């Protein structure tokens, strides 16, 4: 019995880091949009958006291209396309404070300590525009997606998973 409890506890501890790094996905779209009419897309740059280096740009586009191909969309080779797709990234750092103290909250009394740590947040935001109406019809973002490691394959796998998860329910079902 002790052996089973130890194995269960060990398995739970191994899963903790994976759940802490899970990507958060949010999407939104214009209700009533006929997404069935969109068959082709073209990549466009979003003016003023933060863009990554060429390597990460290629990795993001490959991950989205793969996910959209699985949905039956084709990347246009010319200027004409049903959808214009653009993205932006947010790779920033936030300071997290960890504080504790003794003696309670009083002026000049008690002992305390505060430490800070830096959290890296990597978000990819994907926007889809109706090329004819030139209006935003779908948007989504995946957080905890860009966290470069030394392993390029691991980076691409993380992006592939994030974009597949982001586009899982695309196109939205008509109600």
C-alpha positions as CSV (number, residue, x, y, z in Angstrom):
1,X,0.0,0.0,0.0
2,X,2.8,2.4,0.9
3,X,4.4,1.7,-2.5
4,X,1.2,2.7,-4.3
5,X,0.9,5.9,-2.3
6,X,4.6,6.8,-3.1
7,X,4.1,6.1,-6.8
8,X,1.0,8.2,-6.9
9,X,2.6,11.1,-5.1
10,X,5.7,10.9,-7.4
11,X,3.5,10.9,-10.5
12,X,1.5,13.9,-9.2
13,X,4.8,15.8,-8.5
14,X,6.0,15.1,-12.0
15,X,2.8,16.5,-13.5
16,X,3.0,19.8,-11.6
17,X,5.5,21.5,-13.9
18,X,3.5,20.5,-17.0
19,X,0.3,22.0,-15.6
20,X,2.1,25.1,-14.5
21,X,3.4,25.7,-18.1
22,X,0.0,25.0,-19.8
23,X,-0.9,27.4,-22.5
24,X,-3.9,29.7,-21.9
25,X,-6.0,30.2,-25.0
26,X,-8.6,32.9,-25.7
27,X,-10.6,33.5,-28.9
28,X,-13.3,35.8,-30.1
29,X,-15.1,36.3,-33.4
30,X,-17.8,38.3,-35.1
31,X,-21.1,36.4,-34.6
32,X,-22.9,35.6,-37.8
33,X,-19.8,35.4,-39.9
34,X,-19.9,32.7,-42.6
35,X,-16.5,31.1,-42.0
36,X,-17.3,28.5,-44.6
37,X,-16.6,31.0,-47.4
38,X,-13.0,31.4,-46.4
39,X,-10.8,29.0,-48.4
40,X,-7.5,30.9,-48.8
41,X,-5.4,33.1,-46.7
42,X,-2.4,35.4,-47.0
43,X,0.0,36.5,-44.3
44,X,0.1,40.3,-43.7
45,X,2.1,42.4,-41.2
46,X,0.3,44.2,-38.5
47,X,1.6,47.8,-38.4
48,X,3.2,48.7,-35.1
49,X,3.0,45.2,-33.7
50,X,6.0,43.6,-32.0
51,X,7.6,41.1,-34.3
52,X,10.2,38.4,-33.4
53,X,13.4,37.6,-35.2
54,X,13.3,35.8,-38.6
55,X,13.7,32.3,-37.0
56,X,10.8,32.7,-34.6
57,X,8.7,34.4,-37.4
58,X,9.2,31.3,-39.6
59,X,8.4,28.9,-36.7
60,X,5.1,30.8,-35.9
61,X,4.0,30.8,-39.5
62,X,4.9,27.2,-40.0
63,X,2.8,26.2,-36.9
64,X,-0.2,28.3,-38.1
65,X,0.2,27.1,-41.7
66,X,0.1,23.5,-40.5
67,X,-2.9,24.0,-38.3
68,X,-4.9,25.8,-41.0
69,X,-4.0,23.2,-43.6
70,X,-5.6,20.7,-41.3
71,X,-8.7,22.8,-41.4
72,X,-8.8,22.8,-45.2
73,X,-7.5,26.4,-45.7
74,X,-4.8,27.0,-48.4
75,X,-2.1,29.6,-48.2
76,X,-2.5,31.9,-51.3
77,X,0.5,32.2,-53.6
78,X,-0.6,35.6,-55.0
79,X,-2.1,38.8,-53.6
80,X,-5.7,37.5,-53.7
81,X,-7.0,35.7,-50.6
82,X,-10.2,35.3,-48.7
83,X,-8.5,36.0,-45.3
84,X,-5.6,38.2,-44.3
85,X,-3.8,36.8,-41.3
86,X,-1.4,38.7,-39.1
87,X,0.1,38.1,-35.7
88,X,2.0,39.9,-33.0
89,X,4.0,38.7,-30.1
90,X,4.5,39.8,-26.5
91,X,7.6,38.6,-25.0
92,X,8.1,40.5,-21.8
93,X,9.1,40.1,-18.3
94,X,7.0,40.8,-15.2
95,X,8.5,41.2,-11.7
96,X,6.9,39.0,-9.1
97,X,7.4,39.9,-5.4
98,X,7.4,37.3,-2.7
99,X,7.2,38.9,0.7
100,X,6.8,37.7,4.2
101,X,7.1,39.2,7.6
102,X,6.9,38.8,11.3
103,X,5.3,40.9,13.9
104,X,2.3,42.0,11.9
105,X,1.6,45.4,10.3
106,X,2.8,48.1,12.6
107,X,5.0,51.1,12.2
108,X,8.6,50.4,12.8
109,X,8.0,47.0,14.3
110,X,8.6,43.4,13.3
111,X,11.0,41.7,10.9
112,X,10.4,41.1,7.3
113,X,11.9,40.2,4.0
114,X,10.9,40.5,0.4
115,X,12.4,38.9,-2.7
116,X,11.6,39.3,-6.3
117,X,11.7,37.0,-9.3
118,X,11.3,37.5,-13.0
119,X,8.5,35.8,-14.9
120,X,8.8,35.5,-18.7
121,X,5.6,35.7,-20.6
122,X,5.4,34.7,-24.3
123,X,2.1,35.3,-26.1
124,X,1.2,35.0,-29.7
125,X,-1.9,36.9,-30.8
126,X,-3.4,35.9,-34.2
127,X,-5.8,38.1,-36.1
128,X,-7.9,37.1,-39.2
129,X,-9.4,39.8,-41.4
130,X,-12.0,39.4,-44.2
131,X,-10.0,40.6,-47.2
132,X,-13.1,42.0,-49.0
133,X,-14.6,43.9,-46.1
134,X,-11.2,44.7,-44.6
135,X,-12.5,43.9,-41.1
136,X,-11.4,41.7,-38.2
137,X,-13.5,38.6,-38.1
138,X,-11.6,36.3,-35.7
139,X,-8.8,36.7,-33.1
140,X,-7.1,34.5,-30.6
141,X,-4.1,34.4,-28.4
142,X,-2.0,31.8,-26.8
143,X,0.0,32.6,-23.7
144,X,3.1,30.8,-22.4
145,X,3.9,29.9,-26.0
146,X,7.2,31.6,-26.7
147,X,9.9,30.5,-24.2
148,X,13.0,29.9,-26.3
149,X,15.2,27.0,-25.2
150,X,18.4,25.7,-26.6
151,X,16.5,23.0,-28.4
152,X,15.0,24.3,-31.7
153,X,12.9,21.2,-32.1
154,X,11.3,21.7,-28.7
155,X,10.6,25.3,-29.5
156,X,8.8,24.3,-32.7
157,X,6.9,21.5,-31.0
158,X,5.7,24.0,-28.3
159,X,4.5,26.4,-31.0
160,X,2.8,23.6,-33.0
161,X,0.9,22.5,-29.9
162,X,-0.1,26.1,-29.0
163,X,-1.3,26.9,-32.5
164,X,-3.2,23.6,-32.8
165,X,-4.9,24.3,-29.5
166,X,-5.6,27.9,-30.5
167,X,-7.2,26.9,-33.8
168,X,-8.9,23.7,-32.4
169,X,-12.4,25.3,-32.7
170,X,-11.7,27.2,-35.9
171,X,-13.8,27.8,-37.8
172,X,-16.4,28.7,-35.2
173,X,-19.6,26.6,-35.4
174,X,-22.7,28.6,-36.6
175,X,-25.4,28.7,-34.0
